[in-house]
């Protein structure tokens, strides 16, 4: 998918820089990563050993910030605003975009009211502008805005970084999908067999009826003679 | 005889060429072996002739465009082959080339085609002959043998390269890879041919079976792909392979698209359409039944009703 390709180069660059620089310089690097307009994936940077070392040091706020961007939402930020460094407008925008992605994870139809609460927007016009400009043009979501029902239908949303537990869920969903499609295959085969059987029976029935007619005709002609 | 090519050219083949070649071959084969006399020709002539008769080699020219390193083969036409001199009819080729140039000014002669299972030595003569029109012609070979187990097209494209063998530089054929490129019109016709239903299978059951078989194979392919994803994720969970986050993200976004259709509007519309269809089938069935009944009653009346008619009507039986 194109988003992944767009991000792949940026991720590579940042990973290279992060692995070479020391822990003090990692702070500004993280800030740069979180404000980059096309970068929505942070788990590669999170996985680097230098970054993990930030835990427990004075700069651990940056690690928490990175974790927030990888898994959390705007709501999480507001709750913990005191512990985390102040965000620039770029970062705020990105965090709101990521919030939309998280909301799209659970439901396919997002009502405007929920979106307005989650994103701290007061009127529908601003919300729609945000959705159209920041989310759809950036390519992270594709969907339809339904003004009459005041909801946003999302058939496609880009993936966020995975929390550790989500892999199990994904496996579960995949296995369900597999089972359903296998059952579907079996029922289609049954239907094909049924259709063939029905046509066989129909042909037999027709033949029997014709044979009966022939017999009656013969008996009639013999009676005449 | 056919190592891989190293010229770096990318070849794109249009389905029209493949259909043309197979059509040419089928026509020649049917003309040589008209169906009624296949048994006769098998016994009378000697084996060599019978073999050639049953598998004629056809020859023709392929034309297209070459832009930079991409060679795109659009169309083809047939050529006359003179088996005595083992050359192609030159004047015919030039005449055809002129005609095609008028209609398609951009197309050049890119090479030639033939049928058979493998490239042969005699093909090199024809190849050399064409080298004065195009300095590096391509040779498209179609294998007309039908092999049901084979999944790819039996079409191979060869290029000629100068290789040094035993100290002598020789031109030999080398294999090149190609991709199939379609224009919208071609895609429609190929799709149409792929979905040919048997013309006498008018009964509803065979059509239904054909349709369901199509759906069945499509879902089977989907199934195998999902299985691959599943095994990949399972291996990742057991740490057999390193985690590729970008892939995991894509899979998670894919899984979020399920279930694909869940709104109530869909359910309502679906049920409504289903009920409509059932209702119409029922109505059609009732109409047929009532008309049959009507006919039967008429026949019954005509056959058995003579008691109520006085005067004039004689008995039928």
Interface residues (C-beta under 8 A of the other chain):
Chain A: X1 X4 X7 X8 X11 X41 X43 X44 X47 X104 X105 X108 X109 X153 X155 X156 X157 X158 X159 X160 X161 X162 X166 X167 X168 X170 X171 X173 X174 X175 X177 X178 X181 X182 X184 X185 X188 X189 X191 X192 X195 X196 X198 X199 X202
Chain B: X203 X204 X205 X206 X208 X209 X212 X213 X215 X216 X219 X220 X222 X223 X226 X227 X229 X230 X233 X234 X236 X237 X245 X246 X248 X249 X250 X251 X252 X253 X255 X256 X257 X258 X260 X262 X263
